[in-house]
């Protein structure tokens, strides 16, 4: 779950974009970036870590212009590094993206065969190259985006710039949130209303499969197959704090209602419905290693431990592999008999749980294979493991776990079916 924002109008937009990202930082905070057209070209500034790091980078390299897009990232593909931060560019095309591209490996392979060189590990850069490929044939930006997205499977909300048409932003949505804001001679787009609520209260959420052209004069909206859409914006009466919570009383209630989306994102790209099977690509363990497993240990703490209780049940009921689960703190405190042929599944929402990390290291020293299940890419536990299975719950602000727990349960199901 990431946050995107865009602006086209008469004002210098860098501060507007940063302000919008600040209101979206709850959607992701491992990196952030802006892209602004300066009258000649689109310039990009990115930074790893909290949004304040981007603010510092912008002081050193200010961006000027009245057309731009911004992004705050929660990593799903690729480590949290500057090269993986958004926006991403390919030729004249620059874009930001929120979502998960299910067929990114297939698309990347085809592009590589055509000679495309990739600068990052993200699925987003692949979309930039797809659009650039269409643009090179002479297609305008709208046509290029439509044609590129026709080959994309998965969830996305994108905002796209083109040096050749520096008066517009193309936005498109499928299974990821995107809202357009209507100002006076200016237009906005964002993942959530809070990002642009201080600037306009007239908003229009995009529906599935819609694409739009934002210019200073307004929005031209259509379906991805080119059918015009006539829908009017509505006036939002929420306060900014209400909007951040999506109209819910508090973040925990909002996150409870985000569970279906979080589970869908965790399953996305990992299930082959046609073959009624699980795809091994992003499970963190390949078929050769899976065949050698004789026993499974689940280790975790707190809420994650409760997810592993379900995992043990599924592993024995579905995979027919002897399994046990244990609190990581107790695993460390004894002399566990683990080694070759054992799979130790270390489950942690943050990927930084100290006792779980300690138990992982004990098991690894004794020859067991380690699989991390975590919600934060490139956190300590996945780095220490042989492989990682990332849930895609997005940031969780509520203290009591909701969507992070249910995505862990989904991960347990996938692992049991796969093994």
N, C-alpha and C positions, 0 to 999 in steps of 0.2 A: 504494500500500500504506500504510494507516493503522493506528493502534492504538486499540481501544476497550476500555473497562472499565466495570463497573457494580456497584453494591452495594445490597442491601436487608437491613436487620437492625436491631439495637438500638444499634449504635455510631455515633458521629459519623463520617461517611464521607469528608469532604474529604481528610484525610490518607491514608486508605486508597486513594482514587482517585488521588491524586498519586503515591503510592508505586507503584501499578500502572502508571501512565503512564511513570514513570521506567524501569521494567523493559521497557517497550514502545517506548522512544524510538528504538531501532534501526529501527523500522517507519516512522518519519516524524518530522521535527523542524523543520518550517517554521512551525508554530503549534500551540497546544494550548488546551484549555478544559475547564471543569467545569460541570455543571448539578446543583444540589442543591435538593430540596424542603424548605422551612423550616417546614412546618406549615400554611402558608397559600398559598404559591405557589412555583413553581420559579424559582430565581435562577441566572443564568448569568454566568460570568467567563471571558474569553478573552484570549489574548495571542499576539502574533506572535513567531516565533523559537524559541529553545530553551526547554525546559520550565522552566528557572530563571526566565524572564520571567513565566510563569504563577504561579510561587511568589511572586514579588514582588507581582504583582497581587492575589493572595489575601491578602497581608498588609494591603494597603490596603482590600480589600473581602472580609472573611472570609465563608465560606459555612457555615451551620450546618444540620444535618439528618442523618437516617439513611437517606435514599434518594437516590441520585444516579448520574450517569453521567459519563464523561470520555472525552477523545479527544486523540490526538496525530496531526498531519496530515502527509501527504506529498501535495502538491497534484496533482490530476488535472484538475479543472475550476475555473477561477478562480485569480487570483493569490494568493500567500501574504500575505493581509492579515487584520486582525482581523475585518472584516465577513464574510470567507469562512471564518474558523475555525469549527470545531464547538464546542459543540452548536449546532444550529439550531432555531428555534422558529416555530410558527404557531398562534396562539390558545393553547389549553391544552396543545398538543402540543410536546414537546421531544425531539429525538433526536440520536444520533450514528450515523455510517455509515462503513463501510469497503467500498469497491468502486467499480464504474463502472456507471452507469445508461445503457444503450445508447440508449434512446429518450427521453432527457431533453429534447431539443429539441421533440419532438412533444408530450410531456406539458406542457412549459412553455407552449407555444403555446395548448393547450387551456385551461389554467388562466388564462392572461392574458385569453383571450376571456371568461372568467367573471368578470373583474374583479380577479383576484389581483394584488397588487403584491409584487415580490420585492426583498429587501434585499441579496442576495448574487448571485454569479455561479455558485454551486455547483449540482451536480445533487442534492445532499442536501436542500437547502431545498425542492426540488420535492416530494420524498417527504413532508416534514413537512406541506406544504399538502395533499397528497393525503389524508393521514390525518386532518387537521383537517376537510377537506370531508366525510369520512364521519362524523366525530364530531359535526358540526353537525346531522346527521340524527337524532341520538339514539343512535347505535351506541356500545356500550362499547368500551374501548380495543382489546381483542383482536379484536373484529369489525372495527373501523375499520382496524386494521393489515392484517388478512387481505384485506379488500376493496381497500385501497389497493395492496397488493403484487401483486394480481391483474393490474394494468395496467402493472406495472414489468417491463421486460426488462433483463437484465444481471446483474452480480454485486453482491451486497450481503450484509453482516452488519450488522444494526441493533439498537440498544437504545433503547427508546422510553418516555418518561414522559408522564403525563397528570395535570394538576392535579385533574381530577374523580375520579381513582382513585389517590390518593397512597400506596398500599400495595404497588405492583407495578411491575415492569419487564417490558415485552414484548420478547422477543428473537426474531429470525428470521434465517435463513441461506439463501443460495444462491450457491455458487461462491466464497465468501469465508470464511475460517476463523472459528469462534466456539465457545468452550468455556464450559460452566457449571460453577461450583464449588459444592460442598455443604458448608456449615458447620454449627455448632450453633446453630440459631435464626437463621441468616443465610445469604444466598445471594449468589453472585458471578457475573459473566460477564466475558469478556475475549476479545480476538483470539487470544492465545497463553497457554499455561499459565504462563510465568514471572511474568506480572502478578499472579496470585493464588496462586501456589504457597506463599508465606510464610504464607498464611492458611488454606489447606486443601489436602489432597492427594487428596480425593475429587472426581473430575472426570468430566464427560460431554461429549465433543465432539458438537455438533449435526451431523446429516446434512443433505444437500441437501433443500431444500424443507420444512424443519421450522420450527415456530414454538412458542414456549414462554412461559408466564407464571411469572415469578419473584416469590415472596413470601417472607416470613420462614419460612413453613412448608415451603417446598420448590419443586419444579418441576412444572408441569402441561405436558406435552409432547404435541404433535400435529403432523400434516402441515398444510400450508397449506389443504387442502380440508376440514380438521376431523376427520380420522381420528386417534383416540387412539394414542399411541406409548408402549409400555412397555419402557424400556431402563434398566438400572441403571448408576450411576456406578462407575468403577474407581479403585483407589488407585494414585496415581502414585509411583514410587520414584526418579525423577530428582532430582538436585540442581538448584538454581536455575540454575546456569551451564550444566548439561546441557540444561535446558529451553529456555533462550534460544537454543540452537543446534538446537532441535527434535530432540534426541537424537543429532545428528551430532557428529563429533569436533571440527570447527571450522566457522567461518562459511562458508568457501569451499565446503566440501562441501555445506552446507545450501543455499547459493545455486545450486550446480550443479543440485540437485534441485528448485529453485524455477523453473527455466527454462520448463517447460511452462506453468505458471501465468502467468509474466511475458509469454510470447509470446501466450497467449490474451487477456490484458488489453490488450496492444498492438493486437491485431486487433479486439477487441470494439468494436462500433459503427461499424466502418470497412469491413466487408465485407457486401455484399448477396448472400447465397447464392442467393436466388431468381433474381436477375438475373445471377448470376455476374460481379459487377463490384465495384469499389471505390467507397465513398461519399466524396464530396469534402469533406464538412462539416468534418472535423477533420484534414485533410491539410496545411493551411497554404497551399494554392494553389487558386484557383477555376478553373473551366473556361475562362473568357475568357483568363486569364493563361496557362494551360497551352497553349492553341492557338498562342500567339505564340513558344513556345520552339523554338529552332533548334539549340541545343547545351547540354549540361550539363557543368558543372565540379563535381567533388566535392573539398572541402578538409577536412582533418582532421589530427589528430596521433595518434601512439601506436596503441592498439588500435582506435580509431575509424577510423583510416586504413585498417586491414585490412578493416573493414566497407565502406568506400567502394570498395575494389577489387572486391568482390562487386557493389556497386551499379553500377559502370561496366559490368561484364559484363552484368548484367540490363537496364540501360537500353538498351544496343545490341541485345541479343538479343530483348527483348520489345517495347520502345517504338520501336526502330529510330531512336533519336536519337543523333547523334554525341556521345561522352562521353569525358572524361578525368578522372583523379584525381591529386591532387598533395598532398604534405605542405604544410601551411599555412605552415611556416617558409620553404620554398623559394618558395612563391607570393609571399610578401612580398618576398623578396630579389631578384626579377627584375621585369621590366616586362611583366606579363601583358596579353595582348590580349583583353579581355572588354568587353562592353557590352550594348546593347539586343539582345534576342533570346536572351541567355544566361541560363540558370538556374544559379546557384551554390548548391550544397547544402553547408551548413556543418554538420558532424557532430561532436558533443561530448557525452559522457555528462553532465558536470557543467554544461555550458552556460557555462562560465567560462574555457575554455582560451585563454590569452592570444594565442598565435600564430594560432589559428583566428579569434579575434575580430578581430585585426589584418588578416588576409587578407580577412575579410568586409567590413571597412570599405573596403579598397582596391577590391574588386570593386563595392561599392555606389556609391562615388564615380564609377566609370566607367560607370555606367548599367545594370549587371546586376541581375536580380531575385534576391533572396536568400531561400532557404528554410533555416531552422534545423531540425536534427533533434537533440533533446536530451531528457534524462531529468528535468530539473529545471525546473518551470514558472516562468516569469518571470525566468529567469537572464539573464545579460548578452547572450549570443548570440541567443536568441529575441527579446529586446527590441530588438536592433539590426537584426533581419531584417524582411523584408516579411511573412513568415508563419512559423508554427512547427508542426512535427509532433512531438508529444510521445510518446516511448515510455513505457511504464508498467511499468518493471522494479521500481520501488521502490528504497529505499536499498540500496546495495551496500557491505558492510563489508570483504569480502575484497579484498586489494590487486590480485590478478590478476582482471581482469574476466571474468565468466561471463554472468550473465543480462542485464547491460546490453549486452554485445556481441551476444548472440543476438537481443535485441529490436531492435537496430539493423539486423541482417540482415533481420528481419521488415519493418522500415520500408522497407528498400531494395526488397523485393519489392512492397509496396503502391504505392510511388511509380512503379516501372517499369510495373506493370499499369495504374495510373491514367493515366499520361502516354501 
